[in-house]
Amino acid sequence: MILMLSFITMSNGRILVVEDESKIAEIVKAYLERDNFTVTVAGTGKKAISVLREGFDLIILDLMLPDMDGEDICETIRNDSSVPIIMLTAKNEEEDRIKGLGIGADDYVVKPFSPRELVARVKALLRRVKGTRDKISFNKEDLVIDASRFEVWKKKSQVTLTPTEFKLLQCFADHPGQVFTRLQLVNIILGYDFEGYDRTIDAHIKNIRHKIEDHQRKPTYLKTIYGVGYKFIGQPDED
């Protein structure tokens, strides 16, 4: 009897690449697989939505698809999922970036791009998602952040945040009262190699406020320090 031995390489995660240009999809898939990611490619929006239930650790989403608007797909995903999303697009205007982040994307890569840079951003985003800390609460448990479960609760109702929004809120909650500039937040949340605009932080802050503040114009958690940045003003509950 011949004993067959095989070596199994553990996957670093399951990635869904939504891209209609086959050459780009093949290149992205090859580079991700080289780093031990398991990759599924969807060439249309309909196919992407149909395979979402298979469960992915991250989605790379092209905005210019033949059958659906990528922004619509992003919003559909965000209705019931906090899976990390990297938008891949030829649009490079600041307003396009802010809009993309505003509807729930975690990062934004503009074509033409370096496949190695894209893989680096995938790894960085997944590292941010996997970071964990103990549960903390504020304002007599009005707001509860459980990083070990990647959950946020407002008035005992669960709130869905994107990975970037969660990381940003956790950063503030870990340093109540400390003022952060936009550039500091970009470096902490998106990394020093992020080539976007520091104003993209404003889009994330707006999203978080919409989800955790009772009155967005009179915030009890994320306060704007005009001309400087933001600070967290929630009162930590005693352990």
N, C-alpha and C positions, 0 to 999 in steps of 0.2 A: 504494500500500500504506500502511495506517495503522499506525504504530508505537505500540503500547500500552505505556505505562510504568507500573510499579506500585512502590510503596515498601513494602519488607518490614521490619517491626519485629521485632527479635530478641526472643525470649521470655526472660524473667528466670528461667524454670524451669517444670517440669511439676508441678502440684499435683493430688492426688487428694482430693476432698472427699467424705467418707462421712457423709451426713446424710439422714434419711428425711423431714424436714419440708421440703417443696418450696420454701416461701417463704424459709426461712432459707438453703437451698442456693442459691437464685437470687441472693439478696443477696450472699452470700459470693463466689459465682462472679463477679458483676458487679464487685465491688470489686477482686478479684484481677486480673481481666482489664483493668481500668482501669490497673493497674500492670504490664501486659504479661506476666502469667503465663498459661500455657496450663493450662486447668482441665478436669478430668474429674470428673463427679458420679456417685456411686453411692448409690442410695437404700436398699440392703440390704447386709448383711454378705456374703452370697454373691456379689453382684455385685462388691463391693470386692475380695474374694479372687480372683475370676476375672480382674480387670484388672491385678492387681499386677505381672504379668510384663511389662506394657508399659513399666515403669520410670518412677518418679516421683522428683522431688527432695525432696518433702515430702508428708506425709499429714495432713489435718485429719480427726480421727476422733470422731464422736459416739458416746457410750457407750450411749445408749438407742435401740437399733435394733429393728425389729419381728421380725426373724428370728434374730438372734444377739446375744450380749452383746459390747459393744465392747471390753471387757477381754480377752475370749477372742480377738478379732480382733488386738488389740495383741500378745498373746503369740504368736499364729500368725506375725505379721509378724516378730517378734523372733527366731524360731527360725532364720531364715536371712537376715535383712536388718538393716542399721543405718540405714535411711532415717529421717530426722527425723519425729517424730510429735507433733502438738499435739492433745491431747484436748479435746473440746468437749462440755460436759455441764451439766445443771441441778444436779448435786450440788456443794455448796459447803462441805462439812465438811472439816476438816483431814485427818482419817483417810482420806477419799476421795481427796484430793489425793496424800497420801503413798502410798496403795495404787497409784494410777495411775502415779506416777513409779517406784514399785518394780517394776512389770512392764514398764518400758521406755519410757514416754512422756518426752518432752523438755520439754514445757510443758503448762499446764493452763489453759484458758479457761472461765469459768463463764457460763452463760446467765442473764439477758440480757447481751449483750456489745456493744461498739462494733465495727462492721465495720472501721473505720479502725484501731482498736487491734489487732484480729486480724491485719490486713495488716502492721502494724508488727512484730508478734511473728514473723510468717512471715519477714520480711526479716531481722530480727535473728538468728533461728535459722539461716537460710541463710548469713549472714555468718560466724557462728561455725564452721559446718561447713567453709567454704572456706578458713579460715585455715591456713597451712602453715608448717612449720619442718623443719630437717634431722633425720635419724634420730639418736636417742640411745638408749643402753643402760645397764643398771644391774646390779650384782651379777654381774659376769662374764657378761654377756649372758643372764642369767636372764630379764630383762624388757627388751624392745626396743620403742621407740615410733617409728614412722615416720609423721610428720604429713603429709608430702608425698603419701603413699599412703593416709592415714587408716587405718593398720594398727597393731595391737598384737600382740606375740608373747610368749608365756610358755613357757619351756623349749622354744623352737623350734616351738611349736604356736600357730597364730593364734587370737586371742581376739576375739570380736565385742563391741564396745562401742557404745552409743547415742551420737549426736553430743554430747549433754550430758555423758555419762560420759567420753567421750574428751577433751573440752575441759577437764573438771575434772582428769583425770589429767595432762594436758599442763601445766596450770597448776602442779600440785604438782611435776612433774618438772622444770620450768623454774626452780623455786625450792626445791631440796632443803634441808631443815633449817629452812625458814621456817614459823612458825606462822601459820595463817590462821583467823580467826574465821568462824563460819557466815555472818554478815552480809557479811563481805568476800567470801566465796566466792559468795554470791548476787549481789552487785554485779558481780563479775568474770565469772561464768558466765552468769547470767540477765539481767543488766542492772539499772541503777538504777531503771527503771520497773516492775520485776517486783513484782506486788502479792500474791504468795503468802507463804508462811511460811519463815523461815530454816531450820526443822527439815526441810524437804524435802531439804536437802543430805544429811542423815543417810541418807535412802533411797538416794541416788546412791552415797554412800560404801559402804554395805552391798553394793550391787550390784557395785561395782568390786572390793571385797575378795573377794567370792565368786569372781570371775573371775581374779584375779592373785595372791592370797595362798595359800601352801601350808597355813597354819594361821591361820584368821581370828581366833582368840583371841590369837594371838601373831604379829601382822603384822610383815612385814619391809619394808613399803613405806608404808602409810598408818597412822600412829599417832594415837590419840586423846589430846589434851591436855585432861584433864578440867577442865570449867569454863571452857574457852577455845575450843577448836576442834580442828583437825587439822594435822599436818605430815607431809611426805614424808621418810622415813628411808632410802630406797634409796641405795646407794653408786654414784655415776656411774663408768662405765668410762672409762679414759683414751683420748683420741682417737688 
